[in-house]
Amino acid sequence: MNDTRKLRRQNGMFVGVCGGLGAFFGISPFWFRLLFVILLLPGGLPGVIPYIVLWVVMPAQR
């Protein structure tokens, strides 16, 4: 299978993590932003840690 999709940060609202996830999965970045906000509600860390990890791991769009 020759899949040319690459997981990369997009130019977005903060650092582009949600935009990159949205582009990769073919859905609106709004849903990923909503997910991270919901994960922030129980105390912050469940939403902040995965976001920071993705920020560090995902390369920027060229």
HTML snippet that shows the backbone in 3Dmol.js (N, CA, C, O; Angstrom):
<script src="https://3Dmol.org/build/3Dmol-min.js"></script>
<div id="view" style="width:600px;height:400px;position:relative"></div>
<script>
const pdb = `
ATOM      1  N   MET A   1       0.845  -1.166   0.000  1.00  0.00           N
ATOM      2  CA  MET A   1       0.000   0.000   0.000  1.00  0.00           C
ATOM      3  C   MET A   1       0.896   1.236   0.000  1.00  0.00           C
ATOM      4  O   MET A   1       1.786   1.354   0.842  1.00  0.00           O
ATOM      5  N   ASN A   2       0.673   2.147  -0.925  1.00  0.00           N
ATOM      6  CA  ASN A   2       1.460   3.369  -1.034  1.00  0.00           C
ATOM      7  C   ASN A   2       0.634   4.545  -0.537  1.00  0.00           C
ATOM      8  O   ASN A   2      -0.062   5.202  -1.311  1.00  0.00           O
ATOM      9  N   ASP A   3       0.716   4.800   0.755  1.00  0.00           N
ATOM     10  CA  ASP A   3      -0.050   5.876   1.372  1.00  0.00           C
ATOM     11  C   ASP A   3       0.868   7.080   1.553  1.00  0.00           C
ATOM     12  O   ASP A   3       1.871   6.991   2.261  1.00  0.00           O
ATOM     13  N   THR A   4       0.536   8.194   0.927  1.00  0.00           N
ATOM     14  CA  THR A   4       1.411   9.366   0.968  1.00  0.00           C
ATOM     15  C   THR A   4       1.060  10.330   2.091  1.00  0.00           C
ATOM     16  O   THR A   4       1.679  11.387   2.208  1.00  0.00           O
ATOM     17  N   ARG A   5       0.081   9.985   2.917  1.00  0.00           N
ATOM     18  CA  ARG A   5      -0.256  10.855   4.049  1.00  0.00           C
ATOM     19  C   ARG A   5       0.876  10.832   5.066  1.00  0.00           C
ATOM     20  O   ARG A   5       1.419   9.774   5.384  1.00  0.00           O
ATOM     21  N   LYS A   6       1.225  12.010   5.571  1.00  0.00           N
ATOM     22  CA  LYS A   6       2.238  12.107   6.611  1.00  0.00           C
ATOM     23  C   LYS A   6       1.682  12.926   7.754  1.00  0.00           C
ATOM     24  O   LYS A   6       0.979  13.916   7.546  1.00  0.00           O
ATOM     25  N   LEU A   7       2.002  12.505   8.954  1.00  0.00           N
ATOM     26  CA  LEU A   7       1.551  13.210  10.144  1.00  0.00           C
ATOM     27  C   LEU A   7       2.520  14.353  10.403  1.00  0.00           C
ATOM     28  O   LEU A   7       3.650  14.133  10.838  1.00  0.00           O
ATOM     29  N   ARG A   8       2.074  15.571  10.135  1.00  0.00           N
ATOM     30  CA  ARG A   8       2.899  16.763  10.313  1.00  0.00           C
ATOM     31  C   ARG A   8       2.070  17.877  10.939  1.00  0.00           C
ATOM     32  O   ARG A   8       0.863  17.970  10.717  1.00  0.00           O
ATOM     33  N   ARG A   9       2.739  18.724  11.729  1.00  0.00           N
ATOM     34  CA  ARG A   9       2.059  19.886  12.292  1.00  0.00           C
ATOM     35  C   ARG A   9       1.739  20.869  11.178  1.00  0.00           C
ATOM     36  O   ARG A   9       2.547  21.088  10.276  1.00  0.00           O
ATOM     37  N   GLN A  10       0.557  21.456  11.248  1.00  0.00           N
ATOM     38  CA  GLN A  10       0.112  22.444  10.278  1.00  0.00           C
ATOM     39  C   GLN A  10       0.230  23.835  10.892  1.00  0.00           C
ATOM     40  O   GLN A  10       0.379  23.976  12.105  1.00  0.00           O
ATOM     41  N   ASN A  11       0.162  24.853  10.050  1.00  0.00           N
ATOM     42  CA  ASN A  11       0.058  26.200  10.589  1.00  0.00           C
ATOM     43  C   ASN A  11      -1.315  26.321  11.202  1.00  0.00           C
ATOM     44  O   ASN A  11      -2.323  26.191  10.507  1.00  0.00           O
ATOM     45  N   GLY A  12      -1.364  26.565  12.483  1.00  0.00           N
ATOM     46  CA  GLY A  12      -2.655  26.551  13.144  1.00  0.00           C
ATOM     47  C   GLY A  12      -2.755  27.573  14.252  1.00  0.00           C
ATOM     48  O   GLY A  12      -1.989  28.535  14.309  1.00  0.00           O
ATOM     49  N   MET A  13      -3.709  27.348  15.126  1.00  0.00           N
ATOM     50  CA  MET A  13      -3.996  28.300  16.180  1.00  0.00           C
ATOM     51  C   MET A  13      -2.854  28.407  17.191  1.00  0.00           C
ATOM     52  O   MET A  13      -2.496  29.514  17.592  1.00  0.00           O
ATOM     53  N   PHE A  14      -2.288  27.298  17.602  1.00  0.00           N
ATOM     54  CA  PHE A  14      -1.231  27.364  18.614  1.00  0.00           C
ATOM     55  C   PHE A  14       0.076  26.876  18.002  1.00  0.00           C
ATOM     56  O   PHE A  14       0.902  27.693  17.597  1.00  0.00           O
ATOM     57  N   VAL A  15       0.277  25.599  17.928  1.00  0.00           N
ATOM     58  CA  VAL A  15       1.481  25.068  17.290  1.00  0.00           C
ATOM     59  C   VAL A  15       1.144  24.128  16.146  1.00  0.00           C
ATOM     60  O   VAL A  15       2.050  23.581  15.517  1.00  0.00           O
ATOM     61  N   GLY A  16      -0.114  23.931  15.866  1.00  0.00           N
ATOM     62  CA  GLY A  16      -0.529  23.164  14.707  1.00  0.00           C
ATOM     63  C   GLY A  16      -0.746  21.684  14.916  1.00  0.00           C
ATOM     64  O   GLY A  16      -0.919  20.948  13.944  1.00  0.00           O
ATOM     65  N   VAL A  17      -0.742  21.226  16.154  1.00  0.00           N
ATOM     66  CA  VAL A  17      -0.932  19.794  16.420  1.00  0.00           C
ATOM     67  C   VAL A  17      -2.320  19.342  15.967  1.00  0.00           C
ATOM     68  O   VAL A  17      -2.445  18.338  15.267  1.00  0.00           O
ATOM     69  N   CYS A  18      -3.349  20.067  16.357  1.00  0.00           N
ATOM     70  CA  CYS A  18      -4.724  19.672  15.997  1.00  0.00           C
ATOM     71  C   CYS A  18      -4.955  19.786  14.495  1.00  0.00           C
ATOM     72  O   CYS A  18      -5.654  18.959  13.909  1.00  0.00           O
ATOM     73  N   GLY A  19      -4.376  20.799  13.875  1.00  0.00           N
ATOM     74  CA  GLY A  19      -4.490  20.936  12.423  1.00  0.00           C
ATOM     75  C   GLY A  19      -3.823  19.773  11.701  1.00  0.00           C
ATOM     76  O   GLY A  19      -4.348  19.270  10.708  1.00  0.00           O
ATOM     77  N   GLY A  20      -2.676  19.352  12.196  1.00  0.00           N
ATOM     78  CA  GLY A  20      -1.977  18.218  11.600  1.00  0.00           C
ATOM     79  C   GLY A  20      -2.731  16.913  11.775  1.00  0.00           C
ATOM     80  O   GLY A  20      -2.800  16.097  10.856  1.00  0.00           O
ATOM     81  N   LEU A  21      -3.297  16.719  12.961  1.00  0.00           N
ATOM     82  CA  LEU A  21      -4.101  15.514  13.192  1.00  0.00           C
ATOM     83  C   LEU A  21      -5.347  15.519  12.307  1.00  0.00           C
ATOM     84  O   LEU A  21      -5.727  14.488  11.751  1.00  0.00           O
ATOM     85  N   GLY A  22      -5.981  16.688  12.180  1.00  0.00           N
ATOM     86  CA  GLY A  22      -7.167  16.797  11.329  1.00  0.00           C
ATOM     87  C   GLY A  22      -6.859  16.492   9.876  1.00  0.00           C
ATOM     88  O   GLY A  22      -7.618  15.788   9.209  1.00  0.00           O
ATOM     89  N   ALA A  23      -5.739  17.023   9.380  1.00  0.00           N
ATOM     90  CA  ALA A  23      -5.347  16.771   7.993  1.00  0.00           C
ATOM     91  C   ALA A  23      -5.008  15.296   7.781  1.00  0.00           C
ATOM     92  O   ALA A  23      -5.347  14.721   6.747  1.00  0.00           O
ATOM     93  N   PHE A  24      -4.348  14.694   8.748  1.00  0.00           N
ATOM     94  CA  PHE A  24      -3.961  13.290   8.617  1.00  0.00           C
ATOM     95  C   PHE A  24      -5.168  12.368   8.586  1.00  0.00           C
ATOM     96  O   PHE A  24      -5.230  11.450   7.769  1.00  0.00           O
ATOM     97  N   PHE A  25      -6.130  12.608   9.473  1.00  0.00           N
ATOM     98  CA  PHE A  25      -7.298  11.748   9.557  1.00  0.00           C
ATOM     99  C   PHE A  25      -8.447  12.198   8.658  1.00  0.00           C
ATOM    100  O   PHE A  25      -9.449  11.493   8.543  1.00  0.00           O
ATOM    101  N   GLY A  26      -8.318  13.355   8.025  1.00  0.00           N
ATOM    102  CA  GLY A  26      -9.337  13.823   7.090  1.00  0.00           C
ATOM    103  C   GLY A  26     -10.591  14.367   7.753  1.00  0.00           C
ATOM    104  O   GLY A  26     -11.673  14.309   7.168  1.00  0.00           O
ATOM    105  N   ILE A  27     -10.464  14.895   8.965  1.00  0.00           N
ATOM    106  CA  ILE A  27     -11.604  15.501   9.638  1.00  0.00           C
ATOM    107  C   ILE A  27     -11.217  16.901  10.114  1.00  0.00           C
ATOM    108  O   ILE A  27     -10.048  17.283  10.048  1.00  0.00           O
ATOM    109  N   SER A  28     -12.177  17.644  10.582  1.00  0.00           N
ATOM    110  CA  SER A  28     -11.941  19.009  11.020  1.00  0.00           C
ATOM    111  C   SER A  28     -11.061  19.044  12.274  1.00  0.00           C
ATOM    112  O   SER A  28     -11.257  18.243  13.187  1.00  0.00           O
ATOM    113  N   PRO A  29     -10.093  19.967  12.325  1.00  0.00           N
ATOM    114  CA  PRO A  29      -9.273  20.107  13.527  1.00  0.00           C
ATOM    115  C   PRO A  29     -10.090  20.490  14.758  1.00  0.00           C
ATOM    116  O   PRO A  29      -9.638  20.302  15.887  1.00  0.00           O
ATOM    117  N   PHE A  30     -11.291  21.027  14.544  1.00  0.00           N
ATOM    118  CA  PHE A  30     -12.172  21.387  15.654  1.00  0.00           C
ATOM    119  C   PHE A  30     -12.386  20.217  16.594  1.00  0.00           C
ATOM    120  O   PHE A  30     -12.391  20.408  17.810  1.00  0.00           O
ATOM    121  N   TRP A  31     -12.561  19.021  16.075  1.00  0.00           N
ATOM    122  CA  TRP A  31     -12.838  17.846  16.901  1.00  0.00           C
ATOM    123  C   TRP A  31     -11.645  17.480  17.771  1.00  0.00           C
ATOM    124  O   TRP A  31     -11.822  17.030  18.903  1.00  0.00           O
ATOM    125  N   PHE A  32     -10.439  17.664  17.262  1.00  0.00           N
ATOM    126  CA  PHE A  32      -9.258  17.393  18.074  1.00  0.00           C
ATOM    127  C   PHE A  32      -9.077  18.475  19.130  1.00  0.00           C
ATOM    128  O   PHE A  32      -8.671  18.182  20.255  1.00  0.00           O
ATOM    129  N   ARG A  33      -9.374  19.717  18.779  1.00  0.00           N
ATOM    130  CA  ARG A  33      -9.312  20.790  19.775  1.00  0.00           C
ATOM    131  C   ARG A  33     -10.308  20.536  20.895  1.00  0.00           C
ATOM    132  O   ARG A  33      -9.994  20.711  22.072  1.00  0.00           O
ATOM    133  N   LEU A  34     -11.513  20.122  20.516  1.00  0.00           N
ATOM    134  CA  LEU A  34     -12.536  19.803  21.509  1.00  0.00           C
ATOM    135  C   LEU A  34     -12.078  18.655  22.411  1.00  0.00           C
ATOM    136  O   LEU A  34     -12.272  18.704  23.626  1.00  0.00           O
ATOM    137  N   LEU A  35     -11.478  17.636  21.825  1.00  0.00           N
ATOM    138  CA  LEU A  35     -10.982  16.502  22.601  1.00  0.00           C
ATOM    139  C   LEU A  35      -9.945  16.943  23.622  1.00  0.00           C
ATOM    140  O   LEU A  35     -10.007  16.537  24.782  1.00  0.00           O
ATOM    141  N   PHE A  36      -8.987  17.775  23.202  1.00  0.00           N
ATOM    142  CA  PHE A  36      -7.963  18.228  24.136  1.00  0.00           C
ATOM    143  C   PHE A  36      -8.553  19.114  25.228  1.00  0.00           C
ATOM    144  O   PHE A  36      -8.097  19.053  26.370  1.00  0.00           O
ATOM    145  N   VAL A  37      -9.547  19.928  24.913  1.00  0.00           N
ATOM    146  CA  VAL A  37     -10.201  20.755  25.934  1.00  0.00           C
ATOM    147  C   VAL A  37     -10.944  19.871  26.937  1.00  0.00           C
ATOM    148  O   VAL A  37     -10.891  20.119  28.141  1.00  0.00           O
ATOM    149  N   ILE A  38     -11.631  18.847  26.444  1.00  0.00           N
ATOM    150  CA  ILE A  38     -12.333  17.926  27.351  1.00  0.00           C
ATOM    151  C   ILE A  38     -11.334  17.193  28.242  1.00  0.00           C
ATOM    152  O   ILE A  38     -11.606  16.970  29.421  1.00  0.00           O
ATOM    153  N   LEU A  39     -10.181  16.816  27.689  1.00  0.00           N
ATOM    154  CA  LEU A  39      -9.162  16.139  28.488  1.00  0.00           C
ATOM    155  C   LEU A  39      -8.525  17.072  29.513  1.00  0.00           C
ATOM    156  O   LEU A  39      -7.959  16.606  30.501  1.00  0.00           O
ATOM    157  N   LEU A  40      -8.610  18.384  29.292  1.00  0.00           N
ATOM    158  CA  LEU A  40      -8.075  19.347  30.263  1.00  0.00           C
ATOM    159  C   LEU A  40      -8.954  19.468  31.502  1.00  0.00           C
ATOM    160  O   LEU A  40      -8.464  19.833  32.571  1.00  0.00           O
ATOM    161  N   LEU A  41     -10.234  19.171  31.377  1.00  0.00           N
ATOM    162  CA  LEU A  41     -11.183  19.385  32.460  1.00  0.00           C
ATOM    163  C   LEU A  41     -10.883  18.609  33.748  1.00  0.00           C
ATOM    164  O   LEU A  41     -11.037  19.181  34.827  1.00  0.00           O
ATOM    165  N   PRO A  42     -10.462  17.336  33.693  1.00  0.00           N
ATOM    166  CA  PRO A  42     -10.264  16.617  34.956  1.00  0.00           C
ATOM    167  C   PRO A  42      -8.987  16.992  35.712  1.00  0.00           C
ATOM    168  O   PRO A  42      -8.615  16.287  36.649  1.00  0.00           O
ATOM    169  N   GLY A  43      -8.321  18.049  35.347  1.00  0.00           N
ATOM    170  CA  GLY A  43      -7.141  18.458  36.101  1.00  0.00           C
ATOM    171  C   GLY A  43      -5.992  18.921  35.235  1.00  0.00           C
ATOM    172  O   GLY A  43      -4.937  19.280  35.760  1.00  0.00           O
ATOM    173  N   GLY A  44      -6.159  18.924  33.949  1.00  0.00           N
ATOM    174  CA  GLY A  44      -5.150  19.482  33.065  1.00  0.00           C
ATOM    175  C   GLY A  44      -4.182  18.496  32.450  1.00  0.00           C
ATOM    176  O   GLY A  44      -3.996  18.496  31.233  1.00  0.00           O
ATOM    177  N   LEU A  45      -3.560  17.653  33.259  1.00  0.00           N
ATOM    178  CA  LEU A  45      -2.508  16.783  32.730  1.00  0.00           C
ATOM    179  C   LEU A  45      -2.962  15.800  31.659  1.00  0.00           C
ATOM    180  O   LEU A  45      -2.208  15.565  30.715  1.00  0.00           O
ATOM    181  N   PRO A  46      -4.163  15.211  31.752  1.00  0.00           N
ATOM    182  CA  PRO A  46      -4.563  14.298  30.674  1.00  0.00           C
ATOM    183  C   PRO A  46      -4.669  14.978  29.305  1.00  0.00           C
ATOM    184  O   PRO A  46      -4.625  14.294  28.283  1.00  0.00           O
ATOM    185  N   GLY A  47      -4.804  16.280  29.262  1.00  0.00           N
ATOM    186  CA  GLY A  47      -4.861  16.986  27.988  1.00  0.00           C
ATOM    187  C   GLY A  47      -3.547  17.628  27.605  1.00  0.00           C
ATOM    188  O   GLY A  47      -3.224  17.716  26.420  1.00  0.00           O
ATOM    189  N   VAL A  48      -2.783  18.077  28.584  1.00  0.00           N
ATOM    190  CA  VAL A  48      -1.539  18.788  28.310  1.00  0.00           C
ATOM    191  C   VAL A  48      -0.423  17.834  27.899  1.00  0.00           C
ATOM    192  O   VAL A  48       0.302  18.111  26.943  1.00  0.00           O
ATOM    193  N   ILE A  49      -0.277  16.734  28.595  1.00  0.00           N
ATOM    194  CA  ILE A  49       0.825  15.803  28.327  1.00  0.00           C
ATOM    195  C   ILE A  49       0.772  15.246  26.899  1.00  0.00           C
ATOM    196  O   ILE A  49       1.785  15.310  26.202  1.00  0.00           O
ATOM    197  N   PRO A  50      -0.375  14.697  26.425  1.00  0.00           N
ATOM    198  CA  PRO A  50      -0.388  14.189  25.044  1.00  0.00           C
ATOM    199  C   PRO A  50      -0.152  15.302  24.020  1.00  0.00           C
ATOM    200  O   PRO A  50       0.480  15.065  22.991  1.00  0.00           O
ATOM    201  N   TYR A  51      -0.649  16.510  24.289  1.00  0.00           N
ATOM    202  CA  TYR A  51      -0.454  17.621  23.364  1.00  0.00           C
ATOM    203  C   TYR A  51       1.022  17.988  23.258  1.00  0.00           C
ATOM    204  O   TYR A  51       1.531  18.211  22.159  1.00  0.00           O
ATOM    205  N   ILE A  52       1.708  18.051  24.393  1.00  0.00           N
ATOM    206  CA  ILE A  52       3.137  18.376  24.382  1.00  0.00           C
ATOM    207  C   ILE A  52       3.942  17.276  23.713  1.00  0.00           C
ATOM    208  O   ILE A  52       4.870  17.559  22.956  1.00  0.00           O
ATOM    209  N   VAL A  53       3.595  16.024  23.987  1.00  0.00           N
ATOM    210  CA  VAL A  53       4.299  14.901  23.343  1.00  0.00           C
ATOM    211  C   VAL A  53       4.123  14.968  21.829  1.00  0.00           C
ATOM    212  O   VAL A  53       5.088  14.800  21.083  1.00  0.00           O
ATOM    213  N   LEU A  54       2.897  15.213  21.373  1.00  0.00           N
ATOM    214  CA  LEU A  54       2.667  15.322  19.929  1.00  0.00           C
ATOM    215  C   LEU A  54       3.400  16.522  19.347  1.00  0.00           C
ATOM    216  O   LEU A  54       3.895  16.452  18.222  1.00  0.00           O
ATOM    217  N   TRP A  55       3.478  17.607  20.081  1.00  0.00           N
ATOM    218  CA  TRP A  55       4.175  18.810  19.623  1.00  0.00           C
ATOM    219  C   TRP A  55       5.656  18.499  19.396  1.00  0.00           C
ATOM    220  O   TRP A  55       6.242  18.945  18.409  1.00  0.00           O
ATOM    221  N   VAL A  56       6.256  17.734  20.310  1.00  0.00           N
ATOM    222  CA  VAL A  56       7.672  17.399  20.210  1.00  0.00           C
ATOM    223  C   VAL A  56       7.906  16.349  19.123  1.00  0.00           C
ATOM    224  O   VAL A  56       8.882  16.441  18.379  1.00  0.00           O
ATOM    225  N   VAL A  57       7.031  15.364  19.024  1.00  0.00           N
ATOM    226  CA  VAL A  57       7.246  14.227  18.125  1.00  0.00           C
ATOM    227  C   VAL A  57       6.895  14.554  16.664  1.00  0.00           C
ATOM    228  O   VAL A  57       7.589  14.112  15.748  1.00  0.00           O
ATOM    229  N   MET A  58       5.829  15.321  16.447  1.00  0.00           N
ATOM    230  CA  MET A  58       5.371  15.604  15.076  1.00  0.00           C
ATOM    231  C   MET A  58       6.276  16.650  14.416  1.00  0.00           C
ATOM    232  O   MET A  58       6.468  17.734  14.966  1.00  0.00           O
ATOM    233  N   PRO A  59       6.830  16.335  13.251  1.00  0.00           N
ATOM    234  CA  PRO A  59       7.643  17.333  12.557  1.00  0.00           C
ATOM    235  C   PRO A  59       6.748  18.437  11.986  1.00  0.00           C
ATOM    236  O   PRO A  59       5.569  18.220  11.707  1.00  0.00           O
ATOM    237  N   ALA A  60       7.330  19.612  11.821  1.00  0.00           N
ATOM    238  CA  ALA A  60       6.587  20.736  11.242  1.00  0.00           C
ATOM    239  C   ALA A  60       6.407  20.525   9.752  1.00  0.00           C
ATOM    240  O   ALA A  60       7.200  19.845   9.101  1.00  0.00           O
ATOM    241  N   GLN A  61       5.348  21.122   9.225  1.00  0.00           N
ATOM    242  CA  GLN A  61       5.091  21.034   7.789  1.00  0.00           C
ATOM    243  C   GLN A  61       6.154  21.849   7.054  1.00  0.00           C
ATOM    244  O   GLN A  61       6.527  22.936   7.495  1.00  0.00           O
ATOM    245  N   ARG A  62       6.631  21.323   5.947  1.00  0.00           N
ATOM    246  CA  ARG A  62       7.673  22.028   5.182  1.00  0.00           C
ATOM    247  C   ARG A  62       7.087  22.986   4.208  1.00  0.00           C
ATOM    248  O   ARG A  62       7.823  23.660   3.486  1.00  0.00           O
TER     249      ARG A  62
END
`;
const viewer = $3Dmol.createViewer("view");
viewer.addModel(pdb, "pdb");
viewer.setStyle({}, {cartoon: {color: "spectrum"}});
viewer.zoomTo();
viewer.render();
</script>
